[in-house]
Amino acid sequence: MKINRVWFDETNIYLVLDSGHTIGNPLAWFKRLENATSEQLLRFELGPLGDSIHWEELDEDLSLESFFDFKRELNYAKI
């Protein structure tokens, strides 16, 4: 699986995968993202394999795998 798109609402980060699925998790799970401005959130890069997200300015990295942490409740986009 690869990340095709990353987007945010007021409280969540969402990923659109190459499978067509959209998954999301609360920004509260990622303190650096939760405390970031909207502009900072948008300044990210996808990893070369499409399976990670990096925020240079925030010194934050998230793997696609971290979105499937089953110790936490998964959120699905309400489209």
C-alpha distances in whole Angstrom, upper triangle without the diagonal:
4,7,9,12,14,17,20,23,26,24,21,17,15,11,10,7,6,7,10,10,12,12,15,17,21,22,24,22,22,25,25,23,25,28,27,28,27,27,26,22,22,22,19,17,13,13,13,10,8,7,11,14,17,21,23,26,25,24,21,17,15,11,8,10,13,12,12,16,17,21,20,20,17,18,17,18,21,21
4,6,9,11,15,18,21,24,23,19,16,13,10,9,6,5,8,10,11,12,12,15,17,20,20,23,21,20,24,23,21,24,26,24,26,24,24,23,20,19,19,16,13,10,10,10,7,5,5,8,11,14,18,20,23,22,22,19,15,13,10,8,11,13,12,13,17,19,22,21,21,18,18,17,17,21,20
4,6,7,11,14,17,21,20,16,13,10,6,6,5,6,9,10,10,10,10,12,14,17,17,21,19,18,21,20,18,20,23,21,22,20,20,19,16,15,16,13,11,8,9,11,9,5,6,8,9,12,15,18,20,20,20,17,14,11,10,7,11,13,11,13,16,19,22,20,20,17,16,15,15,18,18
4,7,10,14,17,21,20,17,14,11,7,6,5,6,9,9,10,10,12,13,16,19,19,23,21,20,23,22,19,22,24,22,22,20,20,19,16,15,16,13,12,9,11,12,11,7,9,11,11,14,16,19,22,21,22,19,16,15,13,11,15,16,14,16,20,22,25,23,22,19,18,16,15,18,17
4,7,10,14,17,17,14,11,8,6,5,7,9,12,10,11,9,11,12,14,17,16,20,19,18,21,20,17,19,21,19,19,16,16,16,13,11,13,11,11,9,12,14,13,10,11,11,10,13,15,18,20,19,20,17,16,14,14,12,15,16,14,17,20,22,24,22,21,18,16,15,13,16,15
4,7,11,14,14,11,7,6,5,6,9,12,14,13,12,9,10,9,12,13,13,17,16,15,18,16,13,15,18,15,16,13,14,13,10,9,11,9,10,9,12,15,15,11,12,11,9,11,12,16,17,16,17,15,13,12,12,11,15,14,12,15,18,20,22,20,19,16,14,14,12,15,15
4,7,10,11,9,6,5,7,8,12,15,16,14,13,10,10,9,11,12,11,15,16,15,17,16,12,14,16,14,14,11,12,12,9,8,11,11,12,12,16,19,19,15,15,14,12,14,14,17,18,17,19,16,16,14,15,14,17,16,14,17,19,21,23,20,19,16,14,13,11,13,13
4,7,7,6,5,6,9,11,15,18,19,17,15,12,11,9,10,10,9,13,14,13,15,14,11,11,14,12,11,9,11,12,8,9,12,12,15,15,18,21,21,18,18,16,13,15,14,18,17,16,18,16,16,14,16,16,18,17,14,18,19,21,22,19,18,15,13,13,11,13,14
4,6,5,7,8,12,14,17,21,22,19,17,13,13,10,11,10,9,12,14,14,16,16,12,11,14,13,12,9,13,14,11,11,15,16,18,19,22,25,25,21,21,19,17,18,17,21,20,18,21,19,19,17,19,18,21,19,16,19,20,22,23,19,18,16,13,13,10,12,13
4,6,9,11,15,17,21,24,25,23,20,17,15,12,12,9,9,11,14,14,14,15,11,10,12,11,11,9,13,14,11,13,16,17,20,21,24,28,28,24,23,21,19,20,18,21,20,18,21,19,20,19,21,21,23,20,18,21,21,23,23,19,18,17,14,15,13,14,16
4,7,10,14,17,20,23,24,22,19,16,14,10,9,6,6,7,10,11,12,13,10,8,11,12,12,11,14,15,12,14,17,17,20,21,23,27,27,23,22,20,18,19,18,21,20,17,20,17,18,17,19,19,20,17,15,18,18,19,19,16,14,14,11,13,12,14,16
4,6,10,13,16,20,20,19,16,12,10,6,6,4,5,8,9,10,12,13,10,9,12,12,13,12,15,14,11,13,16,15,18,18,20,24,23,20,19,17,15,17,16,20,19,17,19,16,16,14,16,15,17,14,12,15,15,17,17,14,13,11,9,10,10,12,14
4,7,10,13,17,18,16,14,10,8,5,6,6,6,10,10,10,12,12,9,10,13,12,13,11,14,13,9,11,13,12,14,14,17,20,20,16,15,13,11,13,13,17,17,15,17,14,13,11,13,12,14,12,10,13,14,17,18,14,14,11,10,10,10,13,14
4,7,10,13,14,12,10,7,6,4,7,9,10,13,13,13,16,16,12,13,17,16,16,14,16,16,12,12,15,13,15,13,16,19,18,15,14,13,12,14,15,19,20,18,19,16,15,12,13,11,13,12,9,12,14,16,18,15,14,11,9,8,7,11,12
4,6,10,11,10,8,6,5,6,9,12,13,16,15,15,18,18,14,16,19,18,19,16,18,17,13,13,15,13,13,11,14,16,15,11,11,11,10,13,15,19,20,19,19,16,14,11,11,9,12,12,9,12,14,16,19,16,15,12,11,10,9,13,13
4,7,8,6,6,4,7,9,12,15,16,20,19,18,22,21,18,20,23,21,22,19,20,20,16,15,17,15,15,12,15,16,15,11,11,12,13,16,18,21,23,22,23,19,17,14,14,11,14,14,12,14,17,19,21,19,18,14,13,11,10,13,12
4,5,5,5,6,8,11,14,17,18,22,20,20,23,23,20,22,25,24,24,22,23,22,19,18,19,16,15,12,14,15,13,9,9,12,13,16,19,22,24,23,23,20,17,15,13,9,12,14,11,13,16,18,21,20,19,15,14,12,12,15,15
4,5,7,9,12,15,18,21,22,25,24,23,27,26,23,26,29,27,27,25,25,25,21,20,21,18,17,13,14,15,12,10,11,13,15,19,21,24,27,26,26,23,20,17,15,12,14,17,15,16,19,21,24,23,22,18,18,16,15,18,17
4,6,9,11,15,18,21,23,26,24,24,28,28,25,27,30,29,29,27,28,27,24,23,24,21,20,17,18,18,15,13,13,16,18,21,24,27,29,28,28,25,22,19,17,13,15,17,15,15,19,20,23,22,21,17,17,14,15,17,16
4,7,10,13,17,20,22,25,24,24,27,27,24,26,29,28,28,25,26,26,23,21,23,21,20,17,19,20,17,14,15,17,18,22,24,27,29,28,29,25,23,20,18,14,16,18,15,16,20,20,24,22,20,16,15,12,12,14,13
4,6,10,14,17,19,22,20,21,25,25,22,23,27,26,26,24,25,25,21,21,23,21,20,17,19,20,18,15,14,16,17,21,23,26,28,27,27,24,21,18,16,13,14,16,12,13,16,17,20,18,17,13,12,9,9,12,11
4,7,11,14,16,19,18,18,22,22,19,20,23,22,23,20,22,22,18,18,20,18,18,16,18,20,18,15,14,15,15,19,21,24,26,24,25,21,19,16,15,12,14,14,11,12,15,16,19,17,15,11,9,6,6,9,9
4,7,11,13,15,14,15,19,20,17,17,21,20,22,19,21,21,17,17,20,18,18,16,18,20,18,15,14,14,14,18,19,23,24,22,23,19,17,14,13,10,12,11,8,9,12,13,15,13,11,7,6,5,6,10,11
4,7,9,12,11,12,15,16,13,14,17,17,18,17,19,18,15,16,18,16,18,16,18,21,20,16,15,14,14,17,17,21,22,20,21,17,16,13,13,11,12,11,7,10,12,13,15,12,10,7,5,6,6,10,12
4,6,8,7,9,12,14,11,11,15,16,17,16,19,18,14,16,18,17,18,17,19,22,21,18,16,15,14,16,17,20,21,18,19,15,15,12,13,11,12,10,7,9,10,11,12,9,8,6,6,8,9,13,15
4,5,6,8,10,12,10,8,12,13,15,15,18,16,13,16,18,17,19,19,21,25,24,21,19,17,16,17,17,20,20,17,19,15,15,13,15,14,15,12,10,13,12,14,14,10,9,9,8,11,11,14,17
4,5,5,7,9,6,5,9,10,12,12,15,13,10,13,15,15,17,18,20,23,23,20,18,16,14,15,14,17,17,14,15,12,13,12,14,15,16,13,11,14,14,16,16,13,13,12,11,14,14,17,19
4,5,6,9,8,5,9,11,13,14,17,16,13,17,18,18,20,21,22,26,26,23,21,18,17,17,16,19,18,15,16,14,15,14,16,17,17,14,13,16,14,16,15,12,12,13,13,16,16,19,22
4,6,9,8,8,11,13,16,16,19,17,14,17,19,17,20,19,20,24,24,21,18,16,15,16,16,19,19,15,16,13,13,11,13,14,14,10,10,12,11,13,12,9,11,11,12,15,17,19,22
4,6,5,6,9,10,13,14,16,14,12,15,16,14,17,17,18,22,22,20,17,14,13,13,12,15,15,11,12,9,10,9,12,13,14,10,11,14,13,15,14,12,14,14,14,17,18,21,23
4,5,5,6,9,12,14,16,13,12,16,16,16,18,19,21,24,25,23,20,17,15,14,13,15,14,10,12,10,12,12,15,17,18,14,15,18,16,19,17,15,17,17,17,20,21,24,26
4,6,5,6,10,12,13,10,10,13,13,13,16,17,18,22,23,21,19,16,13,12,10,12,10,7,8,7,10,11,15,17,18,15,16,19,18,21,20,18,20,19,19,22,22,25,27
4,5,5,8,9,11,8,7,10,11,11,14,15,17,21,22,19,18,15,12,11,9,12,11,8,10,8,10,10,14,15,17,14,14,18,17,20,20,17,18,17,17,19,19,21,23
4,6,8,10,12,11,9,13,14,14,18,19,21,25,25,23,21,18,15,15,13,15,14,11,13,11,14,13,17,18,19,16,15,19,18,20,19,17,17,17,16,18,18,21,23
4,7,10,12,10,10,13,14,15,18,20,22,26,27,25,23,20,17,16,13,15,12,10,12,12,15,15,19,21,22,19,19,22,21,24,23,20,21,21,20,22,22,24,26
4,7,8,6,6,10,11,12,16,18,20,24,25,23,22,18,15,14,10,12,10,8,11,11,14,15,18,20,22,19,19,22,22,25,24,22,22,22,21,22,21,24,25
4,5,5,6,9,10,13,16,19,22,25,27,24,24,20,17,15,12,14,11,10,14,14,16,17,21,22,24,22,21,25,25,28,27,24,24,23,22,23,22,23,25
4,5,5,7,9,12,15,17,21,24,25,22,22,19,16,15,13,15,13,12,16,15,17,17,20,21,24,21,20,24,25,27,27,24,24,22,20,21,19,21,22
4,5,5,7,10,14,16,20,23,24,22,22,19,16,14,11,13,11,11,15,15,17,18,21,22,25,23,22,26,27,29,30,27,27,25,23,24,22,24,24
4,5,5,8,12,15,17,21,22,20,20,17,13,11,8,10,7,8,11,11,13,15,18,20,22,20,20,24,24,27,28,25,25,24,22,23,22,24,25
4,6,7,10,13,16,19,20,18,17,14,11,10,8,10,9,9,12,10,12,12,16,17,19,17,17,20,21,24,25,22,22,20,19,20,18,21,22
4,6,9,11,15,18,19,17,17,15,11,11,9,11,11,11,14,13,14,14,17,17,20,19,18,22,23,26,27,24,24,22,20,20,19,21,21
4,7,10,13,16,18,16,17,14,10,9,6,8,8,9,11,11,12,14,16,18,21,20,19,23,24,27,28,26,26,24,23,23,22,24,24
4,7,10,13,15,12,13,10,7,5,5,7,9,9,10,9,9,11,13,14,17,17,17,20,21,25,26,24,24,22,21,22,21,24,24
4,6,9,11,10,11,8,6,5,7,8,11,12,12,11,10,11,12,13,17,16,17,20,22,25,26,25,26,23,23,22,22,25,25
4,7,8,6,7,6,5,6,9,11,14,14,14,12,10,10,10,10,14,14,15,18,20,23,25,23,24,21,21,21,20,24,24
4,5,5,6,5,6,7,10,12,15,15,14,12,9,10,9,10,13,14,15,18,19,23,25,24,25,22,23,23,23,26,26
4,6,8,8,10,11,14,15,18,19,17,16,13,13,12,13,15,17,18,20,22,25,27,27,28,25,26,25,25,29,28
4,5,8,10,12,16,17,21,21,19,17,14,13,11,11,13,15,16,18,20,23,25,25,26,23,24,23,24,27,27
4,6,8,11,14,16,20,19,18,16,13,11,9,9,12,14,14,16,18,21,24,23,23,20,21,20,20,24,23
4,7,10,14,16,19,19,17,14,11,9,6,5,8,10,11,12,15,18,20,20,20,18,19,18,19,23,23
4,7,10,13,16,15,13,11,7,6,4,5,8,9,10,13,15,18,20,19,20,18,18,19,19,23,24
4,7,10,12,12,11,8,6,5,6,8,11,11,11,15,16,20,21,20,20,18,18,19,19,22,23
4,6,9,9,8,6,5,7,9,11,14,13,14,18,18,22,23,22,23,21,21,22,22,25,26
4,6,5,6,5,6,9,12,14,17,15,16,20,20,24,24,23,24,22,22,23,23,26,27
4,6,5,7,8,12,15,17,20,18,20,23,23,27,27,26,27,26,26,27,26,30,30
4,6,8,11,14,17,20,22,20,21,25,25,28,28,27,28,27,26,27,27,30,31
4,5,9,12,15,18,20,17,19,22,22,25,25,23,25,24,24,25,25,28,29
4,7,10,14,17,18,16,18,21,21,25,24,23,25,24,25,26,26,30,31
4,7,10,13,15,13,14,18,17,21,21,20,21,20,21,23,23,26,28
4,7,10,12,10,12,15,15,19,19,18,20,19,20,21,22,25,27
4,7,8,7,8,11,12,16,16,15,17,15,16,18,19,22,24
4,5,5,7,10,11,14,16,15,17,15,16,18,19,23,24
4,5,6,7,10,13,15,15,15,13,14,15,16,20,21
4,5,5,7,10,13,13,14,12,15,16,18,21,23
4,5,5,9,10,10,12,11,13,15,17,21,22
4,6,9,11,9,10,8,10,11,13,17,19
4,6,9,8,9,7,10,12,15,18,20
4,5,6,8,8,11,14,17,20,22
4,5,7,7,11,14,17,20,22
4,7,9,13,16,19,22,25
4,6,9,13,16,18,22
4,7,10,13,15,18
4,7,10,13,16
4,7,9,12
4,6,9
4,6
4
